[in-house]
Amino acid sequence: MVKLLGMSREDVREAIKNGDVTIAVYGLGKMGLPLAAVFADNGAKVIGVDINERVVNSVNNGENHIKEEPGLDELVKKNVEAGRLKATTDGILAAKKADVMIILVPTLADDRGNLKLESVYDVAEKISKGLEKGDIVITEATMPPGTTESLIPILEKSGLKLGDFGLAHAPERTMTGTAIRDITGQYPKIVGASDERTLEAVIGIYETINRKGVIPMSSIKAAEAVKVFEGIYRDVNIALANELALWCEEHGLDAIEIFNAANTQPYCHLHMPGAGVGGHCIPIYPWFVINLAKKTNVRLIRTAREINDSMPRHVVELTVRALNDAGKPMKGSKILVLGLTFRGGVKEFTKSPAIDVIRELKEWGAEVYAYDPLCTREDAERFGAKWKEDFKDVDAIVIVTDHREFKTLDLKEIAAEVRTKVIVDGRNVIHPEEAKKLGFIYKGVGRV
Ligand SMILES: NC(=O)c1ccc[n+]([C@@H]2O[C@H](COP(=O)([O-])OP(=O)(O)OC[C@H]3O[C@@H](n4cnc5c(N)ncnc54)[C@H](O)[C@@H]3O)[C@@H](O)[C@H]2O)c1
């Protein structure tokens, strides 16, 4: 055991590489397991803590349960076999053994960003029962600015005072599918800490695994704001793209053609318009800032949320119009929704636009079917659609998720199978001209 508080960043890096440092990672999910495996792969002794026994057992068997993460199978197996990565459900024992405790459990929020922080507080309680002088506690889970410091009274139940132990926030700046790449150096790590000694040690901790290095922030709160602001930037810019796309539709202009041309100018970064913004990050983080605003009006951030939330309805309206052009009423038409997950390649349904699209299509009286390469019949039924793996008798195809499989759809084959040739593209994955040549009535967000 080695206490990192008070050590230089160089000595910290050395100690981790030499296997002298034990790091406990709380939460072995999509973010926690890659982080735990990467630290172990760089020499640390890692104890992964999770309340889910199945997760703990599988990790201890050298198995990776986050299948969407390339390279994680090998990394988990290799480091479990080498004895550097172990898992447990005992968060107190892990805290007793560890020098550094990293909190990466879910911070679930409702649609208005009201957080359920129970799991974070639960972990902090457990850590407080094993906390020792010189330990460092780091939050990586995304939280509204101020949340990490709200853990101080819980951690001080240990009998120690902040300063005896260090506290820091180092936001996870990645997403499922690219976690290992991002953790190891796609972007620098952001770090804010309770004091200079903690900051120095935490810089050393993350320099060990991140080739791009560390950006030290002036405070924990500022570090928390970085991750939240990144998400808000995306939300507001997607809303701008969506608003301009709607304007283009009204004026018979192709938004994608215009955006591509405009983006050749280095100051312009117009995003992709689409069926809406889902997931537990981008649509939620704006609420962290809105809910904490006192005098600031935050009307741009609010409006962006409204615009993005209205996009699934717009996709349904495009479907109504397309069916209309084909001489079909929505009532009784068979609609096949392609995609249930909120984005391509990831099985995650939080705030997925597909949920709203299916609900609204049903309200119009349509017979709604769904298919998603990552999902099952039960998933479709959960959201009120029937499962369908072919295009037979379909009156309209509505693409809601940008799965790789939908980018290579054989429109010629589909044209021969459907009952009515209508395609609505909410993710710009289909070539409008190709669809039209095959006789489809095509509508897309922002497309002519
Ligand atoms: N998934 C992403 O793309 C992403 C990106 C950036 C940041 N984040 C943030 O990372 C954090 C973790 O997200 P995730 O996607 O890894 O979640 P996840 O749902 O994939 O995994 C969370 C894990 O934590 C475990 N857990 C829950 N409560 C616990 C407790 N009290 N003690 C110990 N373990 C507990 C669960 O059993 C689960 O295995 C969240 O705060 C999220 O905001 C996620």
The ligand as a Tripos MOL2 file, in Angstrom:
@<TRIPOS>MOLECULE
LIG
   44    48     1     0     0
SMALL
NO_CHARGES

@<TRIPOS>ATOM
      1 N1        -22.3950    5.0670  -20.9300 N.am      1 LIG1
      2 C1        -21.8550    6.1680  -21.4160 C.2       1 LIG1
      3 O1        -21.7420    6.3440  -22.6370 O.2       1 LIG1
      4 C2        -21.3000    7.2450  -20.4650 C.ar      1 LIG1
      5 C3        -20.4720    8.2430  -20.9880 C.ar      1 LIG1
      6 C4        -19.9280    9.1930  -20.1360 C.ar      1 LIG1
      7 C5        -20.2360    9.1550  -18.8000 C.ar      1 LIG1
      8 N2        -21.0560    8.1880  -18.3110 N.ar      1 LIG1
      9 C6        -21.3160    8.2040  -16.8730 C.3       1 LIG1
     10 O2        -20.7200    7.0810  -16.2760 O.3       1 LIG1
     11 C7        -21.4960    6.6400  -15.1680 C.3       1 LIG1
     12 C8        -21.6850    5.1570  -15.2540 C.3       1 LIG1
     13 O3        -22.3900    4.8790  -16.4440 O.3       1 LIG1
     14 P1        -22.3580    3.4590  -17.1510 P.3       1 LIG1
     15 O4        -22.8460    3.7000  -18.5380 O.co2     1 LIG1
     16 O5        -21.0590    2.7810  -16.9520 O.co2     1 LIG1
     17 O6        -23.4920    2.7030  -16.3160 O.3       1 LIG1
     18 P2        -23.9100    1.1610  -16.4110 P.3       1 LIG1
     19 O7        -25.3600    1.1370  -16.1110 O.co2     1 LIG1
     20 O8        -23.4140    0.5340  -17.6610 O.co2     1 LIG1
     21 O9        -23.1190    0.4690  -15.2120 O.3       1 LIG1
     22 C9        -23.2130    0.8410  -13.9000 C.3       1 LIG1
     23 C10       -22.7470   -0.3140  -13.0040 C.3       1 LIG1
     24 O10       -22.7840    0.1680  -11.6650 O.3       1 LIG1
     25 C11       -23.3160   -0.8510  -10.8310 C.3       1 LIG1
     26 N3        -23.8700   -0.2350   -9.6210 N.ar      1 LIG1
     27 C12       -25.0620    0.3930   -9.4470 C.ar      1 LIG1
     28 N4        -25.1700    0.8450   -8.1980 N.ar      1 LIG1
     29 C13       -24.0370    0.4920   -7.5460 C.ar      1 LIG1
     30 C14       -23.5710    0.6690   -6.2210 C.ar      1 LIG1
     31 N5        -24.3050    1.3240   -5.3420 N.pl3     1 LIG1
     32 N6        -22.3640    0.1690   -5.9070 N.ar      1 LIG1
     33 C15       -21.6020   -0.4920   -6.8190 C.ar      1 LIG1
     34 N7        -21.9950   -0.6990   -8.0800 N.ar      1 LIG1
     35 C16       -23.1980   -0.2060   -8.4470 C.ar      1 LIG1
     36 C17       -24.3600   -1.5290  -11.6840 C.3       1 LIG1
     37 O11       -24.6450   -2.8370  -11.2150 O.3       1 LIG1
     38 C18       -23.6660   -1.5300  -13.0540 C.3       1 LIG1
     39 O12       -22.8870   -2.6920  -13.2710 O.3       1 LIG1
     40 C19       -22.7880    7.4580  -15.2040 C.3       1 LIG1
     41 O13       -22.7200    8.4650  -14.2590 O.3       1 LIG1
     42 C20       -22.7990    8.0980  -16.5490 C.3       1 LIG1
     43 O14       -23.3930    9.3680  -16.5010 O.3       1 LIG1
     44 C21       -21.5770    7.2190  -19.1090 C.ar      1 LIG1
@<TRIPOS>BOND
     1     1     2 1
     2     2     3 2
     3     2     4 1
     4     4     5 ar
     5     4    44 ar
     6     5     6 ar
     7     6     7 ar
     8     7     8 ar
     9     8     9 1
    10     8    44 ar
    11     9    10 1
    12     9    42 1
    13    10    11 1
    14    11    12 1
    15    11    40 1
    16    12    13 1
    17    13    14 1
    18    14    15 2
    19    14    16 1
    20    14    17 1
    21    17    18 1
    22    18    19 2
    23    18    20 1
    24    18    21 1
    25    21    22 1
    26    22    23 1
    27    23    24 1
    28    23    38 1
    29    24    25 1
    30    25    26 1
    31    25    36 1
    32    26    27 ar
    33    26    35 ar
    34    27    28 ar
    35    28    29 ar
    36    29    30 ar
    37    29    35 ar
    38    30    31 1
    39    30    32 ar
    40    32    33 ar
    41    33    34 ar
    42    34    35 ar
    43    36    37 1
    44    36    38 1
    45    38    39 1
    46    40    41 1
    47    40    42 1
    48    42    43 1
@<TRIPOS>SUBSTRUCTURE
     1 LIG1         1 GROUP 0 **** ****
